[in-house]
């Protein structure tokens, strides 16, 4: 969502759903996520993520 904030906003404006959503059309902005409310800004810090500790892959039959 933070990455999408770098792209043009094509979401809810003036309380109205966007035409691309209502008409089941592809988005033109290049965004991947859609939310009726903005939770992050384009300069919001990224949160840590990933796997913790050693990871083992076991193969079984």
C-alpha positions in Angstrom: 0.0 0.0 0.0 2.9 2.4 0.7 4.4 1.6 -2.7 1.0 2.3 -4.4 1.0 5.7 -2.8 3.9 6.6 -5.2 1.4 6.2 -8.1 -1.6 8.5 -9.1 -4.7 8.1 -7.0 -7.6 6.5 -8.9 -9.8 5.7 -5.9 -12.8 7.1 -4.2 -13.2 10.9 -4.9 -15.9 13.1 -3.5 -17.6 10.0 -1.9 -18.0 8.3 -5.3 -16.6 5.0 -6.3 -14.2 5.1 -9.3 -15.6 4.4 -12.8 -13.1 1.7 -13.5 -14.4 -0.2 -10.5 -18.1 0.3 -11.3 -17.6 -0.7 -14.9 -15.4 -3.7 -14.2 -12.5 -2.2 -16.2 -8.8 -2.5 -15.6 -7.0 0.2 -13.6 -5.1 2.8 -15.4 -2.9 4.0 -12.5 -0.8 0.9 -12.1 -1.8 0.4 -8.5 -2.2 -3.1 -7.1 -4.2 -2.4 -3.9 -7.6 -0.7 -3.4 -9.0 0.6 -0.2 -11.8 3.2 0.3 -9.6 4.9 2.9 -5.9 5.8 2.8 -4.0 4.1 5.6 -0.5 5.1 4.6 1.3 8.1 3.0 4.0 7.7 0.3 6.7 8.6 2.9 5.4 6.2 5.6 8.1 3.9 7.0 8.1 0.3 5.9 7.5 -2.3 8.6 9.9 -5.2 9.1 8.9 -8.4 7.6 10.3 -11.8 6.7 11.2 -15.1 8.2 12.7 -15.4 11.7 15.3 -18.0 12.6 16.8 -20.6 10.4 14.5 -22.1 7.8 14.6 -25.8 6.9 13.0 -27.5 3.9 12.1 -31.1 4.5 11.2 -33.4 1.6 9.0 -36.4 2.4 7.3 -39.1 0.3 
